[in-house]
């Protein structure tokens, strides 16, 4: 019975004050463990720190001359072989072109006309004579001026003939002298027939003989409407007006 009482008391003590004792022991154990853990960490840190060693770093002197390194030599291009004249193909020699042979072409003879025979283009009196060096009264304009041909009286519709053989060079309507036919007689001589009717009997390129009908007298020359019906005849030698009387017999 005594044993049971002792065990009961011991159990009551364990359930009462024993709880606090156990709690204290646990806390003490944790504290001691923490202390030793802290000491271990502190000792490890002290061991890692340098002890008496010189931590200075020596920097080499920059003024000390370093051995010079030779610069690399530039790579030169291989020499190009000059092309010898023998390797250049020479153009084939060709003979000089022969000079063109100049053919002697006979110059036109301006000293003679196609025919030395002349005739009057119409039959009539001369109303106004050739005058290029002196002035004559112009019946149409009413002033004094030169006159480069002959005004030969002829009724309208009268046939006009070529004064000599030749070739018709021009057929046209002149603004002042009316319908005009020009015949080239060769030798630089040309004859001009003005104040013709609208219709002509020849055209450019026709060959004519002395007395060939070229057309008829008309009234188309407004520059000479003040003169009675007539044919205006001019002759030009190398482009210069000459007196038609020098050729008409």
Beta strands, then each sheet from edge to edge (+ up, - down):
strand 1: 126-128
strand 2: 131-137
strand 3: 144-147
strand 4: 150-153
strand 5: 159-161
strand 6: 166-174
strand 7: 178-186
strand 8: 189-200
strand 9: 207-208
strand 10: 213-217
strand 11: 230-237
strand 12: 240-242
sheet 1: 1+ 4- 11+ 8- 7+ 6- 9+
sheet 2: 1+ 4- 11+ 12-
sheet 3: 1+ 4- 11+ 8- 10+ 5-
sheet 4: 2+ 3-
end
